[in-house]
Amino acid sequence: MSSLFKYIPERVRPLSNRTAELVVRGQYHKFMLIPPMDHHTRWFDAGPVSIGVESRALGNEDHLIRGPSIHVFDASREKEFVRFDIFGDVLHYHFVLAEQDHNIVWGYDPDTNGPMLDWAIASLRDRLPTMLRKAGAAELAREVEQQGWDASVLPEVRAEAAQALRPRPDDLERSREGSEWMAKWKAVHPQFNTVEEGEI
């Protein structure tokens, strides 16, 4: 099973039997996010970074949500640093601390900031080095500032992400596949989505 994933954090016991909950203000989580499924992800090479738009579906016949995860990786696609999760009722984004195998999650308020997809694209265009530094990727941030990056991919990134918000005939199949993918990740990274006692 471990051959499914390019990188697996050191295997340790789950932090507790409690699962993490999304919050509005940044919360530090001591686990790595589930990796994107490559066959549901369209990649855009943009110089020192690579942006992946993953089309996700979650839930069942009674309550199904769909939408994109926008992943910001280094050019080799080995390490993820920023993720925008634009689906469901609790929109959110992550700073992925690749060196620690941790992440910081922030809730997104569309009433104040407008549609999250527009905000995410603007953040990539205008704030990418700052966001990379927040994720601990100072060297990559400097590279982006000094050498630039190919922001011309952003219209296609936006179009692909908008497409992921629309219903598809395979939504239920992708939801089941996503649940299985998450279970496989949990099997090799048991602390995924758990928190230490007293954290939340």
C-alpha positions as CSV (number, residue, x, y, z in Angstrom):
1,M,0.0,0.0,0.0
2,S,2.8,2.4,0.8
3,S,3.9,2.4,-2.9
4,L,0.8,4.4,-3.7
5,F,2.2,7.5,-2.1
6,K,5.4,9.3,-3.1
7,Y,6.1,10.4,0.5
8,I,4.9,9.0,3.8
9,P,5.6,10.8,7.1
10,E,7.2,8.8,9.9
11,R,4.7,6.4,11.2
12,V,3.6,7.2,14.8
13,R,0.5,6.5,16.8
14,P,-2.5,8.7,16.3
15,L,-2.4,11.8,18.5
16,S,-5.7,10.8,20.2
17,N,-9.1,9.3,19.3
18,R,-10.4,12.8,18.5
19,T,-10.5,14.2,15.0
20,A,-9.5,17.7,14.0
21,E,-12.2,20.3,13.4
22,L,-12.0,23.2,11.0
23,V,-11.7,26.6,12.6
24,V,-11.9,30.1,11.3
25,R,-8.6,31.3,12.7
26,G,-5.4,29.3,11.9
27,Q,-5.0,26.1,13.8
28,Y,-1.8,24.1,13.9
29,H,-2.3,20.4,13.1
30,K,0.5,17.8,13.6
31,F,-0.3,15.7,10.6
32,M,0.2,15.8,6.8
33,L,-2.8,16.3,4.5
34,I,-4.0,13.5,2.3
35,P,-2.0,13.6,-1.0
36,P,-3.8,14.6,-4.2
37,M,-4.9,11.8,-6.5
38,D,-2.9,12.3,-9.7
39,H,-5.5,10.9,-12.1
40,H,-8.0,13.5,-10.8
41,T,-5.5,16.3,-10.9
42,R,-4.4,18.6,-13.8
43,W,-1.0,20.0,-13.3
44,F,0.3,23.4,-14.5
45,D,4.1,23.8,-14.6
46,A,4.9,27.4,-13.7
47,G,8.7,27.7,-13.3
48,P,9.8,27.2,-9.7
49,V,6.3,26.0,-8.7
50,S,3.8,23.6,-10.0
51,I,0.1,24.1,-9.4
52,G,-2.3,21.1,-9.4
53,V,-6.1,21.4,-9.6
54,E,-7.7,18.3,-8.1
55,S,-11.4,17.6,-8.8
56,R,-12.9,16.2,-5.6
57,A,-16.2,14.8,-4.6
58,L,-17.3,13.9,-1.0
59,G,-20.4,12.5,0.6
60,N,-23.2,10.2,-0.7
61,E,-26.5,10.3,-2.6
62,D,-28.1,12.3,0.3
63,H,-25.4,14.9,0.7
64,L,-22.8,15.2,-2.0
65,I,-20.3,18.1,-2.3
66,R,-17.8,18.7,-5.1
67,G,-15.1,21.2,-5.9
68,P,-11.4,21.8,-6.4
69,S,-8.4,21.5,-4.2
70,I,-5.7,23.8,-5.6
71,H,-2.3,22.5,-4.6
72,V,1.0,24.6,-4.7
73,F,4.0,22.3,-5.0
74,D,7.6,22.9,-5.8
75,A,8.6,22.4,-9.5
76,S,9.4,18.7,-8.9
77,R,6.0,18.1,-7.3
78,E,7.7,16.5,-4.3
79,K,6.7,19.0,-1.6
80,E,3.4,20.8,-1.2
81,F,3.3,24.2,0.6
82,V,-0.2,25.7,0.1
83,R,-3.6,24.2,-0.5
84,F,-7.0,25.9,-1.2
85,D,-10.0,23.6,-0.5
86,I,-12.9,25.1,-2.3
87,F,-15.8,22.7,-1.6
88,G,-18.6,22.2,0.9
89,D,-19.9,24.6,3.6
90,V,-16.6,25.1,5.3
91,L,-14.3,26.6,2.8
92,H,-10.6,26.7,4.0
93,Y,-7.0,26.7,3.0
94,H,-3.8,25.2,4.4
95,F,-0.2,26.2,4.8
96,V,1.6,22.9,4.5
97,L,4.8,22.7,6.7
98,A,6.5,20.1,4.6
99,E,9.7,19.9,6.8
100,Q,7.6,19.1,9.9
101,D,4.9,17.0,8.3
102,H,2.4,19.4,9.8
103,N,-0.1,22.0,8.5
104,I,-2.0,25.1,9.5
105,V,-5.6,25.4,8.5
106,W,-7.6,28.7,8.1
107,G,-11.3,29.0,7.5
108,Y,-12.4,31.2,4.6
109,D,-15.2,33.8,5.0
110,P,-16.9,34.4,1.6
111,D,-19.3,36.9,3.1
112,T,-16.3,39.2,3.8
113,N,-13.9,38.2,1.0
114,G,-16.2,37.2,-1.8
115,P,-16.0,33.9,-3.8
116,M,-13.1,31.9,-2.6
117,L,-12.0,30.8,-6.1
118,D,-11.5,34.4,-7.1
119,W,-9.7,35.1,-3.9
120,A,-7.4,32.1,-4.3
121,I,-6.4,33.1,-7.8
122,A,-5.7,36.7,-6.7
123,S,-3.7,35.3,-3.7
124,L,-1.5,33.2,-6.0
125,R,-1.0,36.1,-8.4
126,D,-0.3,38.8,-5.8
127,R,0.9,37.0,-2.6
128,L,2.6,33.7,-3.6
129,P,6.0,34.5,-2.0
130,T,4.4,35.6,1.2
131,M,2.3,32.4,1.4
132,L,5.3,30.3,0.7
133,R,7.2,31.9,3.6
134,K,4.2,31.3,5.8
135,A,4.6,27.6,4.9
136,G,8.3,27.7,5.8
137,A,9.5,27.7,2.2
138,A,11.7,30.8,2.4
139,E,14.2,29.6,-0.2
140,L,11.4,28.9,-2.8
141,A,9.8,32.2,-2.0
142,R,13.1,34.0,-2.8
143,E,13.4,32.0,-6.0
144,V,9.9,33.1,-7.0
145,E,10.8,36.8,-6.2
146,Q,14.1,36.8,-7.9
147,Q,13.4,34.6,-11.0
148,G,9.7,35.1,-11.2
149,W,7.1,32.4,-12.0
150,D,4.8,31.8,-14.9
151,A,1.6,33.4,-13.6
152,S,0.1,33.1,-17.2
153,V,-1.2,29.6,-16.1
154,L,-3.7,31.2,-13.7
155,P,-6.6,31.7,-16.1
156,E,-6.4,28.0,-17.0
157,V,-6.0,27.1,-13.3
158,R,-9.2,29.1,-12.6
159,A,-11.1,27.5,-15.5
160,E,-10.1,24.0,-14.3
161,A,-11.1,24.8,-10.7
162,A,-14.5,26.3,-11.9
163,Q,-15.1,23.1,-13.8
164,A,-14.6,21.0,-10.7
165,L,-17.5,22.9,-9.0
166,R,-20.0,21.6,-11.6
167,P,-21.8,18.3,-11.3
168,R,-20.4,15.3,-13.1
169,P,-21.9,11.9,-13.9
170,D,-19.1,10.2,-11.9
171,D,-19.5,12.2,-8.7
172,L,-20.5,9.3,-6.6
173,E,-17.8,7.1,-8.0
174,R,-15.2,9.7,-7.3
175,S,-16.6,10.2,-3.8
176,R,-16.2,6.5,-3.0
177,E,-12.7,6.5,-4.5
178,G,-11.8,9.5,-2.4
179,S,-13.0,7.7,0.8
180,E,-10.9,4.7,-0.1
181,W,-7.9,6.9,-0.8
182,M,-8.3,8.6,2.5
183,A,-8.5,5.2,4.3
184,K,-5.3,4.1,2.6
185,W,-3.6,7.3,3.7
186,K,-4.8,6.8,7.3
187,A,-3.5,3.3,7.2
188,V,0.1,4.5,6.5
189,H,-0.2,7.8,8.4
190,P,-2.4,7.0,11.4
191,Q,-2.1,10.4,13.0
192,F,-3.9,11.9,10.0
193,N,-6.9,14.1,11.0
194,T,-6.3,13.5,14.8
195,V,-5.4,16.1,17.4
196,E,-3.7,16.0,20.8
197,E,-5.8,16.0,23.9
198,G,-6.7,19.6,24.9
199,E,-5.9,21.1,21.5
200,I,-9.5,21.7,20.4
